[in-house]
Amino acid sequence: MSGETNLGVLLRSMRPVLREGEFVFLTTRQSLREAAALEPLGLFHEEEGLTLILPREKADAAGLPYSAVFRMLTLSVHSSLEAVGFLAAITARLAARGISVNPVSAYFHDHLFVPSARAEESLALLVELAGYAAAPG
């Protein structure tokens, strides 16, 4: 498995990037083939149905209902899927400010979906966290 596992290195070098656009999570009973036509950013099979992560405009165009709108922050460090504590440190920092987060770990990076209205604040908190981790002593 490749990627960084050292928590200190991960926090110092996470370099969060706020991505363009808004995203939604929704569930559908569509087939995988039908859902794939929507070009989801992510999907997950659950017993209750297929969960999709879509750009908001695609969900709106398809008339698919959702309950909340998010922005995506990408942590631009190649974190190992076996890293311990990285997301815990980040989500604890956001939780302390009352910010919900839906993390998605992919092969190279972790991606955080935070409420659209709090995206800039979330970015600032993560940049600050990286700075604390980089500070000597």
Phi, psi and omega in degrees: 000131180261173180107162183281140177243343183288119185301315180300316179295317179301312182295319180294328189245021184290333177038073182294139179235126177275117183280154177290152173088171178242151185229154178227153172254136177210165178240148181213156174259010176300158174288162177302321179298315179295316181294322180299329179297338178278354182052060181294148174291326178205157175208154180212134177276125174236163180303324185280344181156186181266123176269131178242144168250116185233151166301140184306318184295329178289320177296317179297315181298327180272357180068030181268131182281149176211164185247347182208158182239136186233160166248156183250128172252127176256130177270107192277042172241140179281092181273142176288146174293349179256007179295142182248127172092350184297303180293329178299316179296319182289312182293328176296319180298315180289320179298324179299337177257009178074028181255121177284153180214137175245100182276145174229122178262124175250183186298316185264324188221163171259143182234135183243128176256115183241155179306135183309317184294343183243015184295313181295319177297318179298316178301313181298319179296321181286324175296319177297317178300317178298321179294319177298318181294332181274342182293139179292146174072000000 
